[in-house]
């Protein structure tokens, strides 16, 4: 019984000794306009309970950035926010950032288009009209979010959920062992619902936390109320060590109070506390192993389910495959038979063609001989005709000369006779 009481006291002491991180934003905030640990840019305004990134104005941009880089390797961040407006559709939306350096104002939910690190976007005005959504983008300094595609060119994961005019909502972002998970509570039920889970995400220490928002022609209030960050690796261990030191110091200064409260000596209490530490360490190790086993079991179950469905698919399609094989064999046999028949027909046609070629060659040879004889005869006749023409040509020439002489003589005689007659008269 005493041991149980000691454990209860230790648990209560540990639970009451949690300290805030250097990144926490917890109301009341500084109403003057300056928050320790954070800087404001653009339209961001500060009140005791609210950090308003954009008011209900068109074309507003505002952001809030931590001044100190994060040194936690594995961390969990939770923030409370509210997005509300009077129009049916909202402004562009709001962004949570964990980047290499604070970003300047820009068009990507109020910050730069190009960044290195993590961006979690509360997108309240999607162009495709399919609904408000939470998006995750891992930036490498070169990628650019295409607004005409609602970021489909760079967004790795997203989930749809109602974000506008829902009152105060919560978002929880966990980075543990390079696994990123985004959870949300938009029903205000106190139960976290997993939205996005991404393995193998490398986000080193030394990056900066930030928030931003943007409106265009449509506008909303984008409000941040509270932001807390927990160091997953050392929060429990540091708290346990600190509580142990604090408790031991207190107990050492008042051994009488230890006896009064627990009824045991301080040394006995210290031994019990050490045993509790060992038990807690063993429990954490066991829980980690159980968690790994659970994940492996889930993967094995999924694989088994896939193999079962594959086996069923193969079983259902085996008969069809064999039928198809038989049909293919039948068609191949038919085609082979047709090819063999066609081959014989082709051989016959080739032989016939060869015979016709041979006969044609013989006819051509005979015709060539006859043509040669005819050509020789034509040649001889041509020579003879040429000689005759030449011979006849000479005779005709003399005849023409004689006729011309006769005509001249007749002309002279007629001329002389005419002249005598004129003289007589």
C-alpha positions as CSV (number, residue, x, y, z in Angstrom):
1,X,0.0,0.0,0.0
2,X,2.8,2.4,0.9
3,X,4.5,1.6,-2.4
4,X,1.4,2.4,-4.3
5,X,1.0,5.7,-2.4
6,X,4.6,6.6,-3.3
7,X,4.0,5.9,-6.9
8,X,0.9,8.0,-6.9
9,X,2.7,10.9,-5.3
10,X,5.5,10.6,-7.8
11,X,3.1,10.6,-10.7
12,X,1.3,13.6,-9.3
13,X,4.6,15.4,-8.8
14,X,5.8,14.6,-12.3
15,X,2.5,15.6,-13.8
16,X,2.6,19.0,-12.0
17,X,6.2,19.8,-13.0
18,X,5.8,20.2,-16.8
19,X,7.5,23.4,-18.0
20,X,6.8,25.3,-21.1
21,X,9.1,25.3,-24.2
22,X,10.8,28.4,-25.6
23,X,8.3,28.3,-28.5
24,X,5.0,28.2,-26.6
25,X,2.4,31.0,-27.1
26,X,-0.1,30.9,-24.3
27,X,-2.6,33.6,-23.5
28,X,-2.8,36.2,-22.2
29,X,-0.7,37.8,-24.9
30,X,0.9,41.2,-24.8
31,X,-1.7,43.6,-25.9
32,X,0.9,46.4,-26.6
33,X,1.9,44.6,-29.8
34,X,5.1,42.9,-28.9
35,X,5.4,39.2,-28.0
36,X,8.5,37.8,-26.4
37,X,10.1,35.0,-28.5
38,X,8.0,35.9,-31.7
39,X,8.0,38.7,-34.3
40,X,5.0,39.9,-36.2
41,X,4.9,40.9,-39.9
42,X,2.2,42.5,-42.1
43,X,-1.4,42.7,-40.9
44,X,-0.8,40.6,-37.7
45,X,-2.3,42.2,-34.6
46,X,-2.1,41.1,-31.0
47,X,-4.7,41.1,-28.2
48,X,-4.7,39.4,-24.8
49,X,-6.5,36.3,-26.0
50,X,-6.0,36.3,-29.8
51,X,-3.3,36.7,-32.4
52,X,-5.1,37.9,-35.6
53,X,-3.1,37.1,-38.7
54,X,-5.5,38.8,-41.1
55,X,-8.6,40.8,-40.3
56,X,-11.8,40.7,-42.4
57,X,-10.2,42.8,-45.1
58,X,-9.4,42.1,-48.8
59,X,-5.9,41.5,-49.9
60,X,-4.3,41.1,-46.4
61,X,-1.2,39.2,-45.5
62,X,0.1,38.6,-42.0
63,X,2.6,36.3,-40.3
64,X,4.2,35.4,-37.0
65,X,7.7,33.9,-36.6
66,X,9.7,32.5,-33.8
67,X,13.0,34.2,-33.0
68,X,14.7,31.1,-31.7
69,X,15.4,28.0,-33.8
70,X,14.0,24.7,-32.7
71,X,16.5,22.3,-31.0
72,X,14.1,19.3,-30.5
73,X,14.9,16.4,-32.8
74,X,11.5,14.8,-32.2
75,X,8.6,17.1,-31.3
76,X,4.9,17.5,-31.0
77,X,3.2,20.9,-31.8
78,X,-0.4,21.8,-31.0
79,X,-2.2,25.0,-31.9
80,X,-5.7,26.4,-31.5
81,X,-7.0,28.5,-34.4
82,X,-10.2,29.9,-35.7
83,X,-11.2,30.9,-39.3
84,X,-14.5,32.7,-39.8
85,X,-16.2,35.0,-42.2
86,X,-19.5,36.1,-43.6
87,X,-19.2,35.0,-47.2
88,X,-20.1,31.6,-48.6
89,X,-16.5,31.0,-49.7
90,X,-13.4,31.9,-47.6
91,X,-10.1,33.7,-48.1
92,X,-7.1,31.8,-49.2
93,X,-6.4,30.2,-45.9
94,X,-3.7,29.8,-43.2
95,X,-0.3,28.1,-43.0
96,X,1.8,26.5,-40.3
97,X,5.5,26.5,-41.0
98,X,8.7,24.7,-39.9
99,X,11.3,26.1,-42.2
100,X,15.0,26.7,-42.6
101,X,14.6,30.4,-41.9
102,X,11.6,32.8,-41.3
103,X,9.8,33.6,-44.5
104,X,8.9,37.0,-45.9
105,X,5.3,37.9,-46.8
106,X,4.2,36.3,-50.1
107,X,1.3,34.7,-52.0
108,X,1.5,31.2,-50.5
109,X,-0.9,31.5,-47.6
110,X,0.8,34.8,-46.7
111,X,4.4,33.6,-47.1
112,X,7.1,33.0,-49.8
113,X,6.3,30.5,-52.6
114,X,9.8,28.9,-52.3
115,X,10.9,27.5,-48.9
116,X,12.9,24.7,-47.4
117,X,11.1,22.7,-44.7
118,X,7.5,21.9,-43.8
119,X,4.3,23.7,-44.7
120,X,0.9,22.6,-43.3
121,X,-1.9,24.5,-45.1
122,X,-5.4,25.1,-44.0
123,X,-6.9,25.6,-47.5
124,X,-10.3,27.2,-47.3
125,X,-10.9,28.4,-50.8
126,X,-10.1,25.5,-53.2
127,X,-10.6,26.2,-56.9
128,X,-12.0,22.7,-57.7
129,X,-14.9,23.3,-55.2
130,X,-14.5,19.9,-53.6
131,X,-14.2,21.3,-50.1
132,X,-11.9,22.8,-47.5
133,X,-8.8,20.7,-46.8
134,X,-5.6,20.3,-44.9
135,X,-2.5,20.0,-47.1
136,X,1.1,19.1,-46.4
137,X,4.0,20.2,-48.5
138,X,7.7,19.4,-48.1
139,X,9.7,22.3,-49.7
140,X,13.2,22.0,-51.1
141,X,13.7,25.7,-51.9
142,X,12.9,25.1,-55.6
143,X,9.3,23.8,-55.7
144,X,6.5,26.3,-56.4
145,X,2.9,25.8,-55.3
146,X,0.7,26.1,-58.4
147,X,-2.4,27.9,-57.2
148,X,-4.3,27.1,-60.4
149,X,-4.0,23.4,-59.5
150,X,-4.6,23.9,-55.7
151,X,-1.0,22.8,-55.3
152,X,-1.5,19.3,-56.9
153,X,1.9,19.6,-58.5
154,X,3.7,19.7,-55.1
155,X,1.3,18.5,-52.4
156,X,2.2,15.1,-51.2
157,X,-0.8,14.4,-48.9
158,X,-4.1,16.1,-48.0
159,X,-7.4,15.4,-46.3
160,X,-10.7,17.2,-46.5
161,X,-12.4,18.6,-43.4
162,X,-14.6,21.6,-42.5
163,X,-12.5,24.5,-41.2
164,X,-14.5,27.8,-41.6
165,X,-17.0,29.1,-39.1
166,X,-16.5,26.1,-36.8
167,X,-15.3,28.1,-33.8
168,X,-12.1,27.3,-32.0
169,X,-10.4,24.2,-33.5
170,X,-7.2,22.3,-32.8
171,X,-4.4,20.9,-35.0
172,X,-1.7,18.5,-33.7
173,X,1.5,17.9,-35.7
174,X,4.0,15.2,-34.6
175,X,7.5,14.5,-35.9
176,X,8.9,11.4,-34.4
177,X,11.6,9.1,-35.8
178,X,11.2,10.8,-39.2
179,X,7.5,10.1,-39.3
180,X,5.2,13.1,-39.7
181,X,1.6,12.9,-38.6
182,X,-1.1,15.6,-38.7
183,X,-4.1,15.1,-36.5
184,X,-7.1,17.4,-36.0
185,X,-10.0,17.9,-33.7
186,X,-12.6,19.9,-35.7
187,X,-15.6,18.4,-33.8
188,X,-14.4,19.8,-30.4
189,X,-14.9,16.4,-28.9
190,X,-11.4,16.1,-27.4
191,X,-10.6,13.1,-29.7
192,X,-7.8,13.5,-32.2
193,X,-8.5,12.2,-35.7
194,X,-5.5,11.3,-37.9
195,X,-5.5,13.3,-41.1
196,X,-2.1,12.7,-42.7
197,X,0.8,10.4,-42.0
198,X,4.0,10.5,-44.0
199,X,7.1,8.3,-43.4
200,X,10.7,9.1,-44.1
201,X,10.4,12.9,-43.6
202,X,13.8,14.5,-42.9
203,X,13.3,17.8,-41.0
204,X,16.4,18.6,-39.0
205,X,16.8,20.8,-35.9
206,X,17.5,24.4,-36.2
207,X,14.4,25.3,-38.2
208,X,11.9,28.0,-37.2
209,X,8.2,27.7,-36.3
210,X,5.8,30.2,-37.9
211,X,2.2,31.0,-38.9
212,X,0.8,33.1,-41.8
213,X,-2.4,33.8,-43.6
214,X,-3.7,35.6,-46.7
215,X,-7.0,37.0,-48.1
216,X,-7.8,38.1,-51.6
217,X,-11.1,39.5,-52.9
218,X,-12.7,37.1,-50.5
219,X,-11.7,37.4,-46.8
220,X,-11.8,35.8,-43.4
221,X,-10.5,36.4,-39.9
222,X,-7.5,34.1,-39.4
223,X,-6.9,33.8,-35.7
224,X,-4.3,31.9,-33.6
225,X,-5.0,31.5,-29.9
226,X,-2.5,29.1,-28.5
227,X,0.6,27.2,-29.6
228,X,2.7,24.7,-27.6
229,X,5.7,22.5,-28.5
230,X,6.8,19.4,-26.6
231,X,10.2,17.7,-26.9
232,X,9.3,14.1,-27.3
233,X,12.8,12.7,-26.7
234,X,13.5,14.4,-23.4
235,X,10.3,15.8,-22.0
236,X,9.5,12.7,-19.8
237,X,13.2,12.1,-18.9
238,X,13.9,15.7,-18.1
239,X,10.8,16.0,-16.1
240,X,11.5,12.8,-14.2
241,X,15.1,13.9,-13.5
242,X,14.1,17.3,-12.4
243,X,11.3,16.0,-10.2
244,X,13.7,13.5,-8.7
245,X,16.2,16.2,-7.9
246,X,13.5,18.5,-6.5
247,X,11.9,15.7,-4.5
248,X,15.2,14.4,-3.1
249,X,16.3,17.9,-2.1
250,X,13.0,18.5,-0.4
251,X,13.1,15.2,1.3
252,X,16.7,15.5,2.4
253,X,15.9,18.8,4.1
254,X,13.0,17.2,5.9
255,X,13.5,13.6,6.7
256,X,10.9,13.9,9.4
257,X,8.2,14.9,6.8
258,X,9.1,11.8,4.8
259,X,8.5,9.6,7.8
260,X,5.3,11.5,8.6
261,X,4.0,11.2,5.0
262,X,5.2,7.8,4.0
263,X,6.2,6.1,7.2
264,X,9.6,5.1,5.9
265,X,13.1,6.3,6.0
266,X,14.5,8.6,3.2
267,X,16.9,5.8,2.0
268,X,13.9,3.4,1.6
269,X,12.0,6.1,-0.3
270,X,15.0,6.7,-2.6
271,X,15.3,2.9,-3.2
272,X,11.5,2.8,-4.1
273,X,11.9,5.8,-6.4
274,X,14.8,4.1,-8.2
275,X,12.8,0.9,-8.6
276,X,10.0,3.0,-10.0
277,X,12.4,4.7,-12.5
278,X,13.6,1.3,-13.6
279,X,10.0,0.1,-14.0
280,X,9.1,3.1,-15.9
281,X,12.1,2.7,-18.3
282,X,11.2,-0.9,-18.8
283,X,7.6,0.0,-19.4
284,X,8.6,2.6,-22.0
285,X,10.8,0.0,-23.7
286,X,8.1,-2.5,-23.7
287,X,5.6,-0.1,-25.1
288,X,8.0,0.8,-27.9
289,X,8.3,-2.9,-28.7
290,X,4.6,-3.3,-28.6
291,X,4.2,-0.4,-30.9
292,X,6.7,-1.9,-33.4
293,X,5.0,-5.2,-33.1
294,X,1.6,-3.6,-33.7
295,X,2.8,-1.9,-36.8
296,X,4.5,-5.1,-38.1
297,X,1.4,-7.0,-37.4
298,X,-0.7,-4.5,-39.3
299,X,1.7,-4.7,-42.2
300,X,1.7,-8.5,-42.1
301,X,-2.1,-8.5,-42.0
302,X,-2.3,-6.2,-45.0
303,X,0.2,-8.4,-46.8
304,X,-1.8,-11.6,-45.9
305,X,-5.0,-9.9,-47.1
306,X,-3.4,-8.9,-50.4
307,X,-2.0,-12.4,-50.9
308,X,-5.4,-13.9,-50.2
309,X,-7.1,-11.6,-52.7
310,X,-4.4,-12.4,-55.2
311,X,-4.9,-16.1,-54.7
312,X,-8.6,-15.7,-55.2
313,X,-8.0,-13.7,-58.3
314,X,-5.7,-16.3,-59.7
315,X,-8.2,-19.1,-58.9
316,X,-11.0,-17.3,-60.6
317,X,-9.0,-16.5,-63.7
318,X,-7.1,-19.9,-64.1
319,X,-10.0,-21.5,-66.0
320,X,-10.3,-18.5,-68.3
321,X,-6.5,-18.6,-68.9
322,X,-6.6,-22.3,-69.9
323,X,-9.6,-21.7,-72.2
324,X,-7.7,-18.9,-73.8
325,X,-4.6,-21.1,-74.2
326,X,-6.7,-23.8,-75.9
327,X,-8.3,-21.2,-78.3
328,X,-4.8,-19.9,-79.1
329,X,-3.5,-23.5,-79.8
330,X,-6.5,-24.2,-82.1
331,X,-6.1,-21.0,-84.0
332,X,-2.4,-21.6,-84.4
333,X,-3.0,-25.1,-85.8
334,X,-5.5,-23.7,-88.3
335,X,-3.1,-21.0,-89.4
336,X,-0.2,-23.5,-89.8
337,X,-2.5,-25.7,-92.0
338,X,-3.5,-22.8,-94.1
339,X,0.1,-21.7,-94.4
340,X,1.2,-25.2,-95.6
341,X,-1.6,-25.3,-98.2
342,X,-0.8,-21.8,-99.4
343,X,2.9,-22.9,-99.6
344,X,2.0,-25.7,-102.0
345,X,-0.1,-23.4,-104.1
346,X,2.7,-20.9,-104.3
347,X,5.1,-23.7,-105.4
348,X,2.7,-24.6,-108.2
349,X,2.4,-21.0,-109.3
350,X,6.1,-20.6,-109.3
351,X,6.6,-23.7,-111.5
352,X,4.0,-22.5,-114.0
353,X,5.5,-19.0,-114.1
354,X,8.9,-20.5,-114.8
355,X,7.5,-22.6,-117.7
356,X,5.8,-19.5,-119.2
357,X,9.0,-17.6,-118.9
358,X,10.9,-20.3,-120.7
359,X,8.3,-20.4,-123.6
360,X,8.4,-16.7,-123.8
361,X,12.2,-16.7,-124.0
362,X,12.0,-19.2,-126.9
363,X,9.5,-17.1,-128.8
364,X,11.6,-14.0,-128.2
365,X,14.7,-15.8,-129.6
366,X,12.8,-16.8,-132.8
367,X,11.3,-13.4,-133.2
368,X,14.8,-11.9,-132.8
369,X,16.1,-14.1,-135.7
370,X,13.2,-13.2,-138.0
371,X,13.6,-9.5,-137.1
372,X,17.3,-9.7,-137.9
373,X,16.6,-11.2,-141.4
374,X,13.9,-8.6,-142.1
375,X,16.2,-5.9,-141.0
376,X,19.0,-7.1,-143.4
377,X,16.5,-7.3,-146.3
378,X,15.2,-3.8,-145.5
379,X,18.8,-2.6,-145.4
380,X,19.6,-4.1,-148.9
381,X,16.4,-2.7,-150.4
382,X,17.2,0.7,-148.9
383,X,20.7,0.7,-150.5
384,X,19.3,-0.3,-153.9
385,X,16.6,2.3,-153.7
386,X,19.1,5.0,-152.9
387,X,21.2,4.0,-155.9
388,X,18.2,4.0,-158.2
389,X,17.2,7.4,-157.0
390,X,20.6,8.8,-157.5
391,X,20.7,7.3,-161.1
392,X,17.3,8.6,-162.0
393,X,18.1,11.9,-160.5
394,X,20.9,12.5,-163.2
395,X,18.6,11.6,-166.1
396,X,15.9,13.9,-165.0
397,X,18.4,16.7,-164.6
398,X,19.5,16.4,-168.3
399,X,15.9,16.3,-169.4
400,X,15.1,19.5,-167.6
401,X,18.1,21.2,-169.2
402,X,17.1,20.1,-172.7
403,X,13.5,21.3,-172.1
404,X,14.8,24.7,-170.9
405,X,17.0,25.1,-174.1
406,X,14.0,24.3,-176.3
407,X,11.9,26.9,-174.5
408,X,14.7,29.5,-175.0
409,X,15.0,28.7,-178.7
410,X,11.2,29.0,-179.2
411,X,11.2,32.4,-177.3
412,X,14.0,33.7,-179.6
413,X,12.3,32.6,-182.7
414,X,9.0,34.2,-181.7
415,X,10.9,37.4,-180.9
416,X,12.5,37.6,-184.2
417,X,9.3,36.9,-186.1
418,X,7.5,39.7,-184.2
419,X,10.2,42.2,-185.0
420,X,10.0,41.5,-188.8
421,X,6.3,42.0,-188.8
422,X,6.6,45.4,-187.0
423,X,9.2,46.5,-189.6
424,X,7.0,45.7,-192.5
425,X,4.2,47.8,-191.3
